[in-house]
């Protein structure tokens, strides 16, 4: 299976689970020489697929899903040689894992953002001024 075809199956499955991710057009990139394909959603979250043959000649696809900040939220391998293997089932499983991982991420502007906005203590800013 071509990586872009698998990305299309994943996108269709994501549309069923979290239509807001793929409501706007997604961007796809492929590097056939390197065996990589990437889908980037309008919110900046992305899914990278890397295909390569194993030592026994079987195909393996490594999928890495990232959130909008570019942090990896899932890593999953797909082995096409399993008995009864179906590409649609693999795409559904990957989409479910990625959407669930994105949903489990803290909302932007949550407690982490507030902690970053706290002013520095006076002694820390004095130390910075002394080194400048």
N, CA, C and O atoms as a MOPAC input file, in Angstrom:
PM7 MOZYME 1SCF
protein

 N      0.83900 1    -1.18100 1     0.00000 1
 C      0.00000 1     0.00000 1     0.00000 1
 C      0.88000 1     1.23900 1     0.00000 1
 O      1.91000 1     1.28700 1     0.67400 1
 N      0.46700 1     2.22100 1    -0.75300 1
 C      1.18000 1     3.49400 1    -0.76300 1
 C      0.86400 1     4.25600 1     0.50900 1
 O     -0.24000 1     4.17900 1     1.04700 1
 N      1.86500 1     4.99700 1     0.97900 1
 C      1.69400 1     5.74800 1     2.22300 1
 C      0.60300 1     6.80300 1     2.10400 1
 O     -0.14500 1     7.02800 1     3.05600 1
 N      0.50300 1     7.45700 1     0.93700 1
 C     -0.55100 1     8.46500 1     0.77200 1
 C     -1.94100 1     7.83000 1     0.79300 1
 O     -2.89900 1     8.45200 1     1.25300 1
 N     -2.05500 1     6.61000 1     0.30500 1
 C     -3.33600 1     5.90400 1     0.37300 1
 C     -3.70100 1     5.60800 1     1.81800 1
 O     -4.85900 1     5.74500 1     2.21200 1
 N     -2.70600 1     5.19800 1     2.61400 1
 C     -2.95800 1     4.95800 1     4.03500 1
 C     -3.33700 1     6.26200 1     4.73400 1
 O     -4.22900 1     6.27300 1     5.58300 1
 N     -2.66800 1     7.35800 1     4.38300 1
 C     -3.03200 1     8.65900 1     4.97700 1
 C     -4.48000 1     9.01900 1     4.66200 1
 O     -5.18300 1     9.56300 1     5.51400 1
 N     -4.92900 1     8.71700 1     3.44500 1
 C     -6.32300 1     9.00200 1     3.08100 1
 C     -7.29200 1     8.18400 1     3.93800 1
 O     -8.31800 1     8.69400 1     4.38800 1
 N     -6.95500 1     6.91400 1     4.15600 1
 C     -7.79400 1     6.07900 1     5.02000 1
 C     -7.82800 1     6.61900 1     6.44800 1
 O     -8.87900 1     6.63400 1     7.08900 1
 N     -6.66800 1     7.06300 1     6.94000 1
 C     -6.60500 1     7.63100 1     8.29300 1
 C     -7.42200 1     8.91300 1     8.35500 1
 O     -8.16700 1     9.12800 1     9.31100 1
 N     -7.28900 1     9.77000 1     7.34000 1
 C     -8.04400 1    11.02100 1     7.32700 1
 C     -9.54700 1    10.75400 1     7.32200 1
 O    -10.29700 1    11.43300 1     8.02300 1
 N     -9.98900 1     9.77700 1     6.54100 1
 C    -11.41000 1     9.42300 1     6.52400 1
 C    -11.86700 1     8.96000 1     7.90200 1
 O    -12.96000 1     9.31100 1     8.34600 1
 N    -11.04100 1     8.18000 1     8.57200 1
 C    -11.37800 1     7.68300 1     9.89800 1
 C    -11.37900 1     8.81300 1    10.93000 1
 O    -12.22900 1     8.83800 1    11.82100 1
 N    -10.43500 1     9.74200 1    10.81400 1
 C    -10.39600 1    10.90100 1    11.71700 1
 C    -11.64900 1    11.74900 1    11.51000 1
 O    -12.21200 1    12.26600 1    12.47500 1
 N    -12.08800 1    11.89600 1    10.26800 1
 C    -13.28100 1    12.69300 1     9.96900 1
 C    -14.51600 1    12.13600 1    10.67500 1
 O    -15.41600 1    12.89300 1    11.03600 1
 N    -14.56400 1    10.82300 1    10.87300 1
 C    -15.68100 1    10.20900 1    11.59000 1
 C    -15.60100 1    10.46300 1    13.09200 1
 O    -16.63000 1    10.56200 1    13.76000 1
 N    -14.37700 1    10.57000 1    13.62900 1
 C    -14.18300 1    10.67900 1    15.07700 1
 C    -14.05400 1    12.12900 1    15.55700 1
 O    -14.59600 1    12.49500 1    16.59900 1
 N    -13.34200 1    12.93600 1    14.80000 1
 C    -13.08400 1    14.32700 1    15.18900 1
 C    -13.09800 1    15.20000 1    13.93300 1
 O    -12.04400 1    15.61400 1    13.45000 1
 N    -14.29400 1    15.47900 1    13.40500 1
 C    -14.38200 1    16.20800 1    12.13600 1
 C    -13.71800 1    17.58400 1    12.16500 1
 O    -13.32700 1    18.09700 1    11.11600 1
 N    -13.58400 1    18.19100 1    13.34900 1
 C    -12.96800 1    19.51000 1    13.42100 1
 C    -11.49400 1    19.47500 1    13.00400 1
 O    -10.96100 1    20.48500 1    12.54200 1
 N    -10.83300 1    18.32800 1    13.16200 1
 C     -9.42300 1    18.22700 1    12.77500 1
 C     -9.23600 1    18.32700 1    11.27800 1
 O     -8.24600 1    18.88700 1    10.80900 1
 N    -10.17800 1    17.79000 1    10.52500 1
 C    -10.03600 1    17.76100 1     9.07000 1
 C    -11.11100 1    18.59200 1     8.37000 1
 O    -11.35100 1    18.42200 1     7.17400 1
 N    -11.76300 1    19.50000 1     9.12400 1
 C    -12.79800 1    20.35200 1     8.53000 1
 C    -12.18700 1    21.26900 1     7.47600 1
 O    -12.75000 1    21.44600 1     6.39500 1
 N    -11.03700 1    21.84900 1     7.79500 1
 C    -10.31700 1    22.66000 1     6.81400 1
 C     -9.43600 1    21.71300 1     6.00600 1
 O     -9.12600 1    20.61500 1     6.46800 1
 N     -9.03800 1    22.11600 1     4.83000 1
 C     -8.18900 1    21.22600 1     4.02600 1
 C     -6.89400 1    20.85400 1     4.75600 1
 O     -6.25400 1    21.68500 1     5.40100 1
 N     -6.54200 1    19.58800 1     4.63000 1
 C     -5.28000 1    19.12700 1     5.20400 1
 C     -4.19400 1    19.24400 1     4.13500 1
 O     -4.47900 1    19.30000 1     2.93800 1
 N     -2.96400 1    19.27800 1     4.59000 1
 C     -1.82500 1    19.35400 1     3.67600 1
 C     -1.08900 1    18.02300 1     3.75600 1
 O     -0.86000 1    17.49900 1     4.84600 1
 N     -0.72500 1    17.48400 1     2.61400 1
 C      0.01000 1    16.21900 1     2.57900 1
 C      1.32800 1    16.41800 1     1.85800 1
 O      1.43100 1    17.16800 1     0.88700 1
 N      2.33400 1    15.71800 1     2.36900 1
 C      3.65600 1    15.75100 1     1.75200 1
 C      4.14200 1    14.31700 1     1.66900 1
 O      3.83300 1    13.50300 1     2.53900 1
 N      4.90200 1    14.00200 1     0.62900 1
 C      5.46100 1    12.66600 1     0.50400 1
 C      6.87500 1    12.75400 1    -0.04700 1
 O      7.16500 1    13.56000 1    -0.93000 1
 N      7.74300 1    11.91600 1     0.48700 1
 C      9.09300 1    11.75000 1    -0.02300 1
 C      9.23700 1    10.25800 1    -0.29400 1
 O      9.52100 1     9.47100 1     0.60900 1
 N      9.03700 1     9.88800 1    -1.54500 1
 C      9.03300 1     8.47300 1    -1.88900 1
 C     10.41100 1     7.84800 1    -1.72500 1
 O     10.51500 1     6.67500 1    -1.36500 1
 N     11.46700 1     8.60800 1    -1.98100 1
 C     12.82800 1     8.07500 1    -1.84200 1
 C     13.12600 1     7.71300 1    -0.38600 1
 O     13.79100 1     6.71300 1    -0.11600 1
 N     12.63600 1     8.52300 1     0.54500 1
 C     12.86900 1     8.27500 1     1.97000 1
 C     11.78600 1     7.39500 1     2.58700 1
 O     11.92900 1     6.94800 1     3.72500 1
 N     10.70400 1     7.14000 1     1.84700 1
 C      9.62600 1     6.30800 1     2.38100 1
 C      8.84300 1     7.00100 1     3.47500 1
 O      8.48100 1     6.37600 1     4.47200 1
 N      8.57200 1     8.30300 1     3.29900 1
 C      7.84900 1     9.07400 1     4.31800 1
 C      6.68100 1     9.81700 1     3.70500 1
 O      6.73100 1    10.25200 1     2.55500 1
 N      5.62800 1     9.95300 1     4.49400 1
 C      4.47300 1    10.76300 1     4.11100 1
 C      3.93600 1    11.43200 1     5.36600 1
 O      3.92500 1    10.83800 1     6.44400 1
 N      3.49000 1    12.68100 1     5.21500 1
 C      3.00500 1    13.44100 1     6.35600 1
 C      1.69700 1    14.12500 1     5.99200 1
 O      1.51300 1    14.62100 1     4.88000 1
 N      0.78600 1    14.13600 1     6.97700 1
 C     -0.46300 1    14.87800 1     6.85900 1
 C     -0.46200 1    15.93700 1     7.95900 1
 O     -0.23800 1    15.62900 1     9.13000 1
 N     -0.71300 1    17.18200 1     7.57300 1
 C     -0.76400 1    18.27300 1     8.54200 1
 C     -2.16700 1    18.86100 1     8.51100 1
 O     -2.65900 1    19.26700 1     7.45800 1
 N     -2.80400 1    18.90300 1     9.67700 1
 C     -4.15200 1    19.45800 1     9.79900 1
 C     -4.08400 1    20.97600 1     9.94000 1
 O     -3.01900 1    21.53700 1    10.19400 1
 N     -5.22000 1    21.62800 1     9.77300 1
 C     -5.27800 1    23.09200 1     9.83800 1
 C     -4.84200 1    23.62300 1    11.20100 1
 O     -4.31700 1    24.73400 1    11.28500 1
 N     -5.05100 1    22.84400 1    12.28100 1
 C     -4.66100 1    23.31900 1    13.61500 1
 C     -3.17200 1    23.10500 1    13.89800 1
 O     -2.68100 1    23.50500 1    14.95400 1
 N     -2.45200 1    22.48100 1    12.96600 1
 C     -1.02100 1    22.25700 1    13.13500 1
 C     -0.66100 1    20.86700 1    13.61400 1
 O      0.51600 1    20.50600 1    13.60200 1
 N     -1.63900 1    20.07000 1    14.04000 1
 C     -1.33000 1    18.70200 1    14.43300 1
 C     -0.98000 1    17.90400 1    13.16900 1
 O     -1.45300 1    18.21700 1    12.07600 1
 N     -0.15300 1    16.87800 1    13.33400 1
 C      0.31600 1    16.16100 1    12.15400 1
 C      0.49500 1    14.67500 1    12.43100 1
 O      0.58300 1    14.23500 1    13.57800 1
 N      0.54600 1    13.92800 1    11.35300 1
 C      0.77200 1    12.49800 1    11.41100 1
 C      1.84500 1    12.15500 1    10.38500 1
 O      1.69400 1    12.45700 1     9.20100 1
 N      2.91800 1    11.53200 1    10.83200 1
 C      4.02500 1    11.13400 1     9.97100 1
 C      4.04100 1     9.62700 1     9.84400 1
 O      3.99300 1     8.91200 1    10.84500 1
 N      4.11000 1     9.13900 1     8.60700 1
 C      4.22500 1     7.71300 1     8.34000 1
 C      5.58700 1     7.45500 1     7.70200 1
 O      6.00000 1     8.16000 1     6.78200 1
 N      6.27700 1     6.43300 1     8.20500 1
 C      7.55800 1     6.03000 1     7.64600 1
 C      7.46000 1     4.54600 1     7.31700 1
 O      7.22600 1     3.72400 1     8.20300 1
 N      7.63900 1     4.20800 1     6.05200 1
 C      7.56000 1     2.81900 1     5.63500 1
 C      8.94200 1     2.27100 1     5.34000 1
 O      9.77900 1     2.94800 1     4.74400 1
 N      9.17200 1     1.03100 1     5.76400 1
 C     10.45900 1     0.39200 1     5.48100 1
 C     10.30500 1    -1.11600 1     5.56200 1
 O      9.44800 1    -1.62600 1     6.28400 1
 N     11.14900 1    -1.83200 1     4.80800 1
 C     11.09500 1    -3.29500 1     4.87000 1
 C     11.88800 1    -3.81100 1     6.06700 1
 O     12.93100 1    -3.26200 1     6.42200 1
 N     11.38300 1    -4.85600 1     6.67300 1
 C     12.08900 1    -5.51100 1     7.76700 1
 C     13.10000 1    -6.50200 1     7.18500 1
 O     13.11600 1    -6.73900 1     5.97700 1
 N     13.93000 1    -7.07200 1     8.03400 1
 C     14.96000 1    -8.00300 1     7.58800 1
 C     14.37300 1    -9.21000 1     6.85200 1
 O     14.99900 1    -9.76100 1     5.94700 1
 N     13.16700 1    -9.61000 1     7.25100 1
 C     12.54600 1   -10.76600 1     6.59200 1
 C     11.77000 1   -10.37500 1     5.33600 1
 O     11.10900 1   -11.21900 1     4.73100 1
 N     11.84500 1    -9.09300 1     4.93600 1
 C     11.18800 1    -8.62100 1     3.72200 1
 C      9.77200 1    -8.10400 1     3.92200 1
 O      9.16200 1    -7.60700 1     2.97600 1
 N      9.24400 1    -8.20900 1     5.11700 1
 C      7.89100 1    -7.73500 1     5.39300 1
 C      7.87600 1    -6.20300 1     5.52600 1
 O      8.87900 1    -5.59100 1     5.89100 1
 N      6.74000 1    -5.61100 1     5.22900 1
 C      6.58600 1    -4.16000 1     5.32700 1
 C      6.23200 1    -3.74900 1     6.75200 1
 O      5.40600 1    -4.38600 1     7.40500 1
 N      6.85800 1    -2.68500 1     7.22300 1
 C      6.52000 1    -2.08400 1     8.51300 1
 C      6.31100 1    -0.59500 1     8.29100 1
 O      7.07000 1     0.04500 1     7.56400 1
 N      5.29300 1    -0.05300 1     8.91200 1
 C      5.04600 1     1.38700 1     8.85900 1
 C      5.04600 1     1.90600 1    10.28300 1
 O      4.29700 1     1.42800 1    11.13500 1
 N      5.88700 1     2.88100 1    10.52400 1
 C      5.94700 1     3.52700 1    11.83900 1
 C      5.17900 1     4.83900 1    11.72200 1
 O      5.46100 1     5.65800 1    10.84700 1
 N      4.22400 1     5.02800 1    12.59500 1
 C      3.39000 1     6.23400 1    12.60200 1
 C      3.69100 1     7.03900 1    13.85100 1
 O      3.74700 1     6.49800 1    14.95500 1
 N      3.88600 1     8.34800 1    13.66700 1
 C      4.09700 1     9.26200 1    14.78200 1
 C      3.08800 1    10.39300 1    14.65700 1
 O      3.07100 1    11.11800 1    13.66200 1
 N      2.25300 1    10.53300 1    15.66800 1
 C      1.25700 1    11.60300 1    15.69400 1
 C      1.72200 1    12.71000 1    16.61900 1
 O      2.17400 1    12.44400 1    17.73300 1
 N      1.61400 1    13.94600 1    16.16700 1
 C      2.04200 1    15.10400 1    16.95600 1
 C      0.87400 1    16.04700 1    17.17800 1
 O     -0.05500 1    16.10800 1    16.37300 1
 N      0.93500 1    16.77900 1    18.28000 1
 C     -0.08200 1    17.78900 1    18.53800 1
 C      0.29200 1    19.07900 1    17.80900 1
 O      1.28500 1    19.10900 1    17.08200 1
 N     -0.48200 1    20.13100 1    17.99300 1
 C     -0.25000 1    21.39000 1    17.28800 1
 C      1.06900 1    22.04100 1    17.67700 1
 O      1.61100 1    22.83400 1    16.90700 1
 N      1.59700 1    21.72200 1    18.85700 1
 C      2.87900 1    22.27200 1    19.29900 1
 C      4.05900 1    21.47500 1    18.74100 1
 O      5.21200 1    21.83600 1    18.97600 1
 N      3.78700 1    20.40100 1    18.00900 1
 C      4.84200 1    19.58500 1    17.43000 1
 C      5.37400 1    18.51000 1    18.35700 1
 O      6.37100 1    17.86100 1    18.04200 1
 N      4.72600 1    18.31100 1    19.49600 1
 C      5.14800 1    17.27900 1    20.44000 1
 C      4.51700 1    15.94500 1    20.05900 1
 O      3.31700 1    15.87100 1    19.79500 1
 N      5.32900 1    14.89800 1    20.03100 1
 C      4.81200 1    13.57300 1    19.70300 1
 C      3.85300 1    13.11300 1    20.79700 1
 O      4.18600 1    13.14600 1    21.98200 1
 N      2.67200 1    12.68800 1    20.39100 1
 C      1.67500 1    12.21300 1    21.35900 1
 C      1.41800 1    10.71500 1    21.21700 1
 O      0.93800 1    10.07700 1    22.15400 1
 N      1.73600 1    10.14600 1    20.04300 1
 C      1.62800 1     8.69600 1    19.87600 1
 C      2.74500 1     8.19900 1    18.97400 1
 O      3.27900 1     8.93900 1    18.14700 1
 N      3.07800 1     6.96200 1    19.14800 1
 C      3.97600 1     6.24800 1    18.25600 1
 C      3.40200 1     4.85800 1    18.09900 1
 O      3.14900 1     4.17100 1    19.08900 1
 N      3.19500 1     4.44100 1    16.87200 1
 C      2.54500 1     3.15900 1    16.64500 1
 C      3.17600 1     2.50600 1    15.41600 1
 O      3.49800 1     3.18400 1    14.44100 1
 N      3.34900 1     1.19100 1    15.47000 1
 C      3.87300 1     0.45100 1    14.32800 1
 C      2.76200 1    -0.37800 1    13.69800 1
 O      1.87700 1    -0.89100 1    14.38300 1
 N      2.83000 1    -0.49200 1    12.38800 1
 C      1.86200 1    -1.28300 1    11.64300 1
 C      2.65100 1    -2.35100 1    10.88500 1
 O      3.54100 1    -2.03700 1    10.09500 1
 N      2.31400 1    -3.60700 1    11.13500 1
 C      2.94300 1    -4.72900 1    10.45300 1
 C      1.90600 1    -5.36000 1     9.53100 1
 O      0.91700 1    -5.92500 1     9.99900 1
 N      2.12700 1    -5.26600 1     8.23700 1
 C      1.14300 1    -5.71400 1     7.26000 1
 C      1.11000 1    -7.23000 1     7.09500 1
 O      0.26800 1    -7.74500 1     6.35900 1
 N      1.99300 1    -7.94500 1     7.75300 1
 C      2.06900 1    -9.39100 1     7.55900 1
 C      1.21500 1   -10.18600 1     8.54800 1
 O      1.16600 1   -11.41300 1     8.46100 1
 N      0.55800 1    -9.53100 1     9.46500 1
 C     -0.26000 1   -10.24000 1    10.45300 1
 C     -1.40500 1   -10.98000 1     9.76600 1
 O     -1.96500 1   -10.47100 1     8.79500 1
 N     -1.76200 1   -12.16200 1    10.24300 1
 C     -2.88300 1   -12.89500 1     9.64300 1
 C     -4.17500 1   -12.07600 1     9.73200 1
 O     -4.48300 1   -11.49900 1    10.77500 1
 N     -4.91300 1   -12.03400 1     8.64600 1
 C     -6.17500 1   -11.30100 1     8.62600 1
 C     -5.99900 1    -9.78800 1     8.60300 1
 O     -6.94400 1    -9.05600 1     8.89600 1
 N     -4.81400 1    -9.31200 1     8.26400 1
 C     -4.53800 1    -7.88300 1     8.27600 1
 C     -5.40300 1    -7.14700 1     7.24900 1
 O     -5.55900 1    -7.59600 1     6.11400 1
 N     -5.95900 1    -6.01200 1     7.67100 1
 C     -6.75400 1    -5.13900 1     6.79800 1
 C     -6.24600 1    -3.71500 1     6.95900 1
 O     -6.10000 1    -3.23200 1     8.08200 1
 N     -5.97500 1    -3.03800 1     5.84900 1
 C     -5.46800 1    -1.66100 1     5.90700 1
 C     -6.48500 1    -0.73200 1     6.55500 1
 O     -6.10800 1     0.17100 1     7.30200 1
 N     -7.76800 1    -0.94000 1     6.28000 1
 C     -8.80900 1    -0.08600 1     6.85500 1
 C     -8.81100 1    -0.20500 1     8.38100 1
 O     -8.95100 1     0.79700 1     9.08200 1
 N     -8.65500 1    -1.42200 1     8.89300 1
 C     -8.61000 1    -1.62100 1    10.34300 1
 C     -7.38100 1    -0.94600 1    10.95500 1
 O     -7.45900 1    -0.35200 1    12.03100 1
 N     -6.25200 1    -1.04300 1    10.26100 1
 C     -5.02600 1    -0.39100 1    10.74900 1
 C     -5.19800 1     1.12000 1    10.76700 1
 O     -4.76300 1     1.78200 1    11.70900 1
 N     -5.83200 1     1.67500 1     9.73000 1
 C     -6.07700 1     3.11300 1     9.67900 1
 C     -7.03600 1     3.54200 1    10.78100 1
 O     -6.82800 1     4.58000 1    11.40900 1
 N     -8.07800 1     2.76000 1    11.02100 1
 C     -9.02700 1     3.07300 1    12.09300 1
 C     -8.34400 1     3.06700 1    13.45600 1
 O     -8.57200 1     3.95700 1    14.27600 1
 N     -7.51200 1     2.06800 1    13.69200 1
 C     -6.79600 1     1.95800 1    14.96500 1
 C     -5.85000 1     3.14100 1    15.16300 1
 O     -5.77300 1     3.70600 1    16.25400 1
 N     -5.14300 1     3.50300 1    14.11600 1
 C     -4.22000 1     4.63400 1    14.18100 1
 C     -4.97100 1     5.94000 1    14.42000 1
 O     -4.55800 1     6.75200 1    15.24800 1
 N     -6.06500 1     6.14400 1    13.70300 1
 C     -6.86600 1     7.36100 1    13.87900 1
 C     -7.42900 1     7.44800 1    15.29100 1
 O     -7.41800 1     8.51700 1    15.90100 1
 N     -7.91800 1     6.33300 1    15.80900 1
 C     -8.47700 1     6.31400 1    17.16300 1
 C     -7.40900 1     6.68000 1    18.19700 1
 O     -7.66500 1     7.47300 1    19.10300 1
 N     -6.21800 1     6.10600 1    18.06100 1
 C     -5.13300 1     6.39700 1    19.00800 1
 C     -4.71500 1     7.86400 1    18.92900 1
 O     -4.48700 1     8.49800 1    19.95900 1
 N     -4.61300 1     8.40400 1    17.72000 1
 C     -4.17500 1     9.79100 1    17.54000 1
 C     -5.21200 1    10.77500 1    18.07200 1
 O     -4.86900 1    11.71600 1    18.78800 1
 N     -6.46600 1    10.56200 1    17.72800 1
 C     -7.53800 1    11.45200 1    18.18500 1
 C     -7.66400 1    11.39700 1    19.70900 1
 O     -7.85300 1    12.43000 1    20.35100 1
 N     -7.55900 1    10.20100 1    20.28900 1
 C     -7.63400 1    10.06400 1    21.74800 1
 C     -6.47500 1    10.77100 1    22.43200 1
 O     -6.65900 1    11.42300 1    23.45900 1
 N     -5.28100 1    10.64200 1    21.86400 1
 C     -4.10700 1    11.30300 1    22.44400 1
 C     -4.22400 1    12.81700 1    22.34400 1
 O     -3.84700 1    13.52800 1    23.27600 1
 N     -4.73800 1    13.31700 1    21.23600 1
 C     -4.92700 1    14.76800 1    21.09500 1
 C     -5.97300 1    15.27700 1    22.07400 1
 O     -5.82000 1    16.36000 1    22.64000 1
 N     -7.03400 1    14.50400 1    22.27800 1
 C     -8.10300 1    14.90900 1    23.20300 1
 C     -7.60500 1    14.91500 1    24.64400 1
 O     -8.11000 1    15.67500 1    25.47000 1
 N     -6.62000 1    14.07500 1    24.95100 1
 C     -6.09300 1    13.99600 1    26.31200 1
 C     -5.09600 1    15.11500 1    26.62500 1
 O     -4.70100 1    15.28800 1    27.77800 1
 N     -4.69300 1    15.86800 1    25.61200 1
 C     -3.74900 1    16.96100 1    25.82600 1
 C     -4.43000 1    18.10700 1    26.56200 1
 O     -5.62300 1    18.33800 1    26.36300 1
 N     -3.68700 1    18.84200 1    27.42400 1
 C     -4.28900 1    19.98500 1    28.10200 1
 C     -4.68200 1    21.06700 1    27.09300 1
 O     -4.02400 1    21.25300 1    26.06900 1
 N     -5.74100 1    21.75600 1    27.39900 1
 C     -6.22100 1    22.82600 1    26.52100 1
 C     -5.23600 1    23.98200 1    26.50900 1
 O     -4.62200 1    24.27800 1    27.53400 1
 N     -5.07300 1    24.65100 1    25.35300 1
 C     -4.19100 1    25.81100 1    25.30900 1
 C     -4.68700 1    26.89200 1    26.26500 1
 O     -5.89100 1    27.12300 1    26.38000 1
 N     -3.76000 1    27.54700 1    26.94500 1
 C     -4.12200 1    28.60000 1    27.88000 1
 C     -4.53600 1    28.06700 1    29.23300 1
 O     -5.14900 1    28.78600 1    30.02300 1
 N     -4.20600 1    26.79700 1    29.51500 1
 C     -4.56900 1    26.18700 1    30.78300 1
 C     -3.59100 1    26.58000 1    31.87500 1
 O     -2.96900 1    27.64000 1    31.80600 1
 N     -3.45300 1    25.73000 1    32.88300 1
 C     -2.61300 1    26.01700 1    34.04500 1
 C     -1.16000 1    26.20300 1    33.65900 1
 O     -0.45900 1    27.00800 1    34.27300 1
 N     -0.68500 1    25.46900 1    32.64500 1
 C      0.71700 1    25.59700 1    32.23800 1
 C      0.98900 1    27.00100 1    31.71500 1
 O      2.02500 1    27.58300 1    32.03500 1
 N      0.07500 1    27.56000 1    30.91300 1
 C      0.28800 1    28.89300 1    30.36800 1
 C      0.26200 1    29.94100 1    31.47300 1
 O      1.03600 1    30.89700 1    31.44400 1
 N     -0.62700 1    29.76200 1    32.44800 1
 C     -0.70400 1    30.72800 1    33.53700 1
 C      0.57300 1    30.71500 1    34.36700 1
 O      1.03700 1    31.76200 1    34.82100 1
 N      1.14000 1    29.52900 1    34.56500 1
 C      2.36300 1    29.42800 1    35.33900 1
 C      3.49300 1    30.18500 1    34.63600 1
 O      4.31900 1    30.81400 1    35.29700 1
 N      3.53500 1    30.12900 1    33.29700 1
 C      4.57900 1    30.82600 1    32.54500 1
 C      4.41700 1    32.33900 1    32.59800 1
 O      5.39200 1    33.06700 1    32.41000 1
 N      3.20400 1    32.82700 1    32.85100 1
 C      2.96300 1    34.26000 1    32.86000 1
 C      3.26600 1    34.92000 1    34.19900 1
 O      3.24100 1    36.14700 1    34.29500 1
 N      3.55200 1    34.12800 1    35.24000 1
 C      3.82300 1    34.71400 1    36.54200 1
 C      5.10300 1    35.55400 1    36.47800 1
 O      6.08200 1    35.14200 1    35.85600 1
 N      5.09900 1    36.73700 1    37.12200 1
 C      6.30200 1    37.56500 1    37.08700 1
 C      7.43600 1    36.91500 1    37.86500 1
 O      7.20900 1    36.15800 1    38.80900 1
 N      8.66100 1    37.22400 1    37.45000 1
 C      9.81200 1    36.68500 1    38.15800 1
 C      9.96200 1    37.38600 1    39.49500 1
 O      9.55100 1    38.53500 1    39.66200 1
 N     10.55400 1    36.68100 1    40.44100 1
 C     10.82900 1    37.27900 1    41.74600 1
 C     11.88500 1    38.37100 1    41.58000 1
 O     12.68000 1    38.33600 1    40.64100 1
 N     11.88800 1    39.32900 1    42.48700 1
 C     12.81800 1    40.44800 1    42.39100 1
 C     14.26600 1    39.99300 1    42.38500 1
 O     15.08100 1    40.55000 1    41.65000 1
 N     14.60800 1    38.98100 1    43.19700 1
 C     16.00300 1    38.54600 1    43.25500 1
 C     16.45300 1    37.91700 1    41.94200 1
 O     17.62900 1    38.02300 1    41.59500 1
 N     15.55100 1    37.26000 1    41.19400 1
 C     15.91100 1    36.67300 1    39.90900 1
 C     16.15700 1    37.76400 1    38.88300 1
 O     17.10300 1    37.67100 1    38.10100 1
 N     15.31900 1    38.80500 1    38.87000 1
 C     15.52800 1    39.86600 1    37.89000 1
 C     16.77900 1    40.68200 1    38.23000 1
 O     17.44200 1    41.18600 1    37.32400 1
 N     17.11600 1    40.82300 1    39.52600 1
 C     18.35700 1    41.49900 1    39.89800 1
 C     19.55900 1    40.71800 1    39.41700 1
 O     20.54800 1    41.29900 1    38.96900 1
 N     19.47500 1    39.39100 1    39.51100 1
 C     20.57400 1    38.52600 1    39.06500 1
 C     20.76900 1    38.65900 1    37.56200 1
 O     21.90000 1    38.70900 1    37.07800 1
 N     19.64400 1    38.71700 1    36.81200 1
 C     19.73400 1    38.88100 1    35.35300 1
 C     20.32700 1    40.23900 1    35.00700 1
 O     21.13500 1    40.33300 1    34.08400 1
 N     19.95200 1    41.28200 1    35.71600 1
 C     20.47700 1    42.62800 1    35.45300 1
 C     21.98000 1    42.67300 1    35.74400 1
 O     22.72400 1    43.35800 1    35.04200 1
 N     22.42200 1    41.96200 1    36.75400 1
 C     23.84700 1    41.96600 1    37.12200 1
 C     24.69400 1    41.27700 1    36.06800 1
 O     25.86100 1    41.62800 1    35.89600 1
 N     24.13500 1    40.30400 1    35.35800 1
 C     24.91900 1    39.57700 1    34.35000 1
 C     24.89800 1    40.27700 1    33.02200 1
 O     25.70200 1    39.94100 1    32.15200 1
 N     24.01900 1    41.23600 1    32.81700 1
 C     23.90500 1    41.90500 1    31.52800 1
 C     24.98300 1    42.91400 1    31.26900 1
 O     24.99500 1    43.54700 1    30.21300 1

